[in-house]
């Protein structure tokens, strides 16, 4: 896997557009990959991305991009980047019982059937509950861990609506519910965890959700 860190130029018009609409960012990143005609570039190259939270008021916007294929960042728009991208090759190996720090920006939802329509709809799982009860958003993470080879030891959460500005949807943006999870996990199945790392977790990956990042605990 190839992991790149892109430091974006906040004065670039394309960057301003992409930060306000991650789906536009998804389309911009496609330029870095040579994709077969009629194929989705994210599927062909196993691309996942995430806009990182700003560490302080004057921090430059950063995007992490992970892919099975080496990207060519020279194909991005002129003046899009502030610095030469940092790219490294990852060969993850895990062992049962290993403890790792993690970050996951996810779209925790569930499908709800609609009797009058063939297609169901996705509804957001909120990050609040009655006292002493696990929130639906945290329950979602626990279930995803069981399905993807890890057990959640500890997690903080930050819920938000992507595409909302002061409580209203921004122009040409569809609000999407998201939760940022940071914490510690314990590996239960190395093969499943490796697959989750490569494929991502949960829906809405074209909007910057699903990328799981792992590191040794500090």
N, C-alpha and C positions, 0 to 999 in steps of 0.2 A: 504494500500500500504506500502511496505517496501522500504526504501531509504537507500542505503549504500554508503559510501565514501571510496574508495580504494586508499591507497597511495602506488604506485608501486616502486619496487626496480629497478632503472635504470641500475644496473650492471647485472641483470638477463637477460639471452639470450632470454627467451620467452617474457619478457617485451619489449626488444628492437625490436623484431619481431612484436609484437602486436601494438606498438606505430607507427610503419612505415606502418602498414596495419590494419586499424580498423576492417576489416572483420575477420582477424585472432583473434583480440581481442574478437569479437563476438563469435567465436568458443571456445575460452578459457573460457569465462564466462559461457558457457553451462555446464561446469563441476559442477557448483554450484547448479544445479537444476536436480531433478529426473523427467525425462520426459518419457511419454508413447512411446512405440515402434511406429515408423513411424510418430511421431508428431514433429512439429517444436517447440523447447523449448521456443522461444520468444512468439509465439502465445499462447501456453498452459499456460505460467506463466506471460504473459503480461509484458515482459522484455523490458525496454528501457535503453539506456546507453549513456554517453557523456564523451569524454575526455575534461577536463577542461583546459583553457588557463593557461600558467605558469605566476604567479604573479611577478616573478623576475628571474634573470639569474640562481640562484642556487636553485630554488624551485624544489621540487620533483614532478614527474608526478602524477596526480590524476584523477580518473575516478568515476563518479557518476553512480550508477545503481539503477533503480527503478523496482519493480516487485510486482505482486499480491501475490506471494508465497515467504515465507522466504527462503533466499539462505543459502547454506552451504559453506562458503568460505574456509573451511579446505580442500576442494577438488581441489583447485587451485594448480598449480605446486609449488614445493618446492622453497623457497626463492623468490617467486613472489611478496610478499608484504613486505613493510618496517615495518608496524605496524599492530596491530589488527584492523580489519575494524570497522568503526563506522556505526552502523545500527540502524535506528529508525523506528517506526511505524507511518505512516501518516494517519490521518482521515480528509481529507479536507472538509471544509464547506465554502460556499461563499454566498454573498448576492448581490442583484442587486444594482449597483452604487458603489460597493466597489472598491477601487483603490489598485493595487498591482504592485510591481516590478516583472519583468519577464526576463528570459533568454531562448532563443530558438536557437539551432544550427540546421539549416534546409537546405534542398536541394530544393530551389525554382525553379521549372521547369514547363513546360507545354507540353502536348502531341501534336505532329505534325503528321498529316496523311501523309502517303506516298502512292501515287496512284498505284505504282507497287508492293506493299507489303501489306499483310493482317495486320501485326503488325505496329503500328505507332512507333514513337521514341520520347524520351523526350529531350527537348532542354532547356538550362539554361536561366534563366531570369536575366539579368545583373543588377548590382547595380549602374548604371549610366544612365543619361538621359540628354536631353537638359535643359538649364537653366529654373528654375521655374516649371519644370515638375517632377512628382513623378516617381521614378525609377521603372522598372518592378519588381525588387526584393521587394521593399517596397509595391507596389501595391498587390503583392502576399500575403504579411503578412496581409494587410488590409482585403483582401477577406477571408483569413483563419480565421481572427478574427470574421468576420460577420458570418461565418459558425460554429464557435466553441464557441460562447457565450461571446465574449469580443470585446471591442473597443480599438484600439491602441491610446494612448494619446501622446506617445513620444517614439522614438526608434533610437538607433544608430546602424550602420551596419558595418560589416567587412567581405568582400568577400574573398574567397580563393579557391584554387583547392586542394582537398585531393588527396594524392598520387603523388604530384609533388615535385621535388627536383631541385631547381635552374632552373626552367622552363622546366624540362624534366620529363617524367613519370619514377618513380622508377621501378626497376625490379619486375615483377609479380604484379604490381599495375595498376589498371585502374583509371585514374584521374576522380574525381567526384566533381562537383561544390557545394560549400557550402557557407552559409552566417550565421554569428553569429549576432543575434539580442539581444540587451539589452535595456530595457526601462520600461515604465509604461503602464499599461492597466487598463481599467475600465470594471467591470463585467456587462454583459447585460443579460445573461442567465446562472444561476448557474449549472443547470443540464448539459447543453452542455459543459460548461467549465470543469466540473468534468470528463465527458467522454473524452474530449481532453487530460486532464492530465493523464488519465489512458492509453489511446490508442496511444498518440503521434500525431504529426501534420506533414503531408507531407510524401513523399516517402523516400526510402533508409534507413530504420531504422536499417537494419543489418550492416550498415556502421557507426552507431553512430549518426544518425540524428533523429530529431523528438521529442526529450524529452523536454517538457515544464516545467521549474522550476519557482515557484512563491514564493514571500516573502512579508512581510510588507515593505513598502518604508522606507528607512533610512532618 
